[in-house]
Amino acid sequence: MQTSASIKSDRLAWLARLVGPLAMLGCVVSAHAADIRAVRVWASPDYTRVVFDVSGPVEYKLFDLANPDRIVLDIAGSSFPEGFSPPTTSGLLKSVRVGHQGKSDARVVFDLGADVRPKSFLLAPAEKLGYRLVLDFYPKTVAAPVKKIDDALPGTARKVIVAIDAGHGGEDPGSIGATGTYEKKITLAIARELKREIDSEPGMTAFMTRDGDYFIPLAERYKKAREARADLFVSVHADAFTSSEARGSSVWVMSARGATSEAARWLAASENRADLVGGVSLDDKDDQLASVLLDLQQGATMEASNAVAGQVLAAMRRIGPTHKNYVERANFIVLRSPDVPSILIETAFISNPAEEKRLNSPSERRKLADAVLDGVRNYFRTSPPDGTFFAANIGKDRPSRHVVGRGETLAIIASRHGTSVSALRAVNKLASDDLLVGAVLKVPNS
């Protein structure tokens, strides 16, 4: 019979034999065995993620083999459920094969479609999800960064660039509604609608941080906007609360406290110092001057964020209730860009059954996208970036449409846009002056 000391010694020896391959791949070792319940694969343009649902913390080792190239995962003391089928692969993986190693370990073999560098970590239970072992496969050859979007011809005004960030995605479902709606699906649907509408607007173009069901680390989202030299970053979410009575949309910007702490992190990271969008390099500046320049840049960015957030909140108030009657502030990671005005929109409370139903309606999502577009467009009309279509057309352009708000009449709308009631009736082919809240009216050019 083994003593507790000898058992401990054997265990340490077994762990020591894992150190070589684990150190090479930077893997995580946990101290328990657990059953494997399910496996999922998520492929994004930047990496491929594999997620194992497990009943608890697991011990595992990860190593690579050649001829052919593959990554092998052994999970100690675990097994697959009866009838288990490997997940469909995509992205950097050609196939996934499962089996056993020895008498008690589960083995997973990942056949590779490209040279990869894997990373792994264990996630503790969160919300309705249990323990998860996560493997991320990154290409060894790093893709070139996103290039600035520029549809302008030489000598012409460029379009303003709006980065649209659909919250959550992939393994991160976000909040879950009363009838099981995932926030990640709602945010993607609204983001796609918003992109479609922005791209149809004169002088505007948009790109999405994600356009599929995959997860992007939060810091990478605003970095994508910076790499594309975006004029604005809009993150789309759907709120949740413990009470199902909570309702209304809200608009958020970075808090002053969050901005201060982010500035310190920014200056501490040497790779950031030559990279401000405003064109000012901090690389050759001493710390005090660099701090002053960054503070000025951040101040201008936060002022612009507040301005566009106010416009968007006012536009959203015209189509439905807002949770608060003012722009809110928080230290959201996605809002941390020091030089791209950034806002986060909670479109509605997915935890409210009535608002969950609204979010699942394509027509309601279109109204939400219309309202966001109205606010964004109004901001660029009043604060046009230099060299853009909006700057070249100050005083010339008119809004192309108007979302009807509560209490608005044709006379009020006509007065606001400098046109006549008869012109509004004609261009919209209205049989009466009755208006529905949320209806979108075309505004005549003259």
ABEGO torsion letter per residue (X at the ends): XBBAAAAAAAAAAAAAAAAAAAAAAGBBBBABBBBBABBBBBBBAABBBBBBBBABBBBBBBBBBBOBBBBBBBBBGBBBBBGBBBBBBBEABABBBBBBBEAABBBBBBBBABBBBBBBBBBBBBEABBBBBBBBBBBABBBBBBBBBBABBBGBBBBBBBBBBBBEEEABAEBBBAAGBBAAAAAAAAAAAAAAAAAABBGBBBBBABABBBBBBAAAAAAAAAAAGBABBBBBBBBBBABAABBEBBBBBBBAAAAAAAAAAAAABAAAAAABAAGBBAAABBAAAAAAAAAAAAAAAAAAAAAAAAAAAAAAAAAEBBABABBBBBBBAAAABAABBBBBBBABBAABAAAAAAAABAAAAAAAAAAAAAAAAAAAAABBBBGBAAAAABGABBBABBBBBBGBBAAAAAAAAGBBAAAAAAAAGBABABBBBGBBBBBBAX
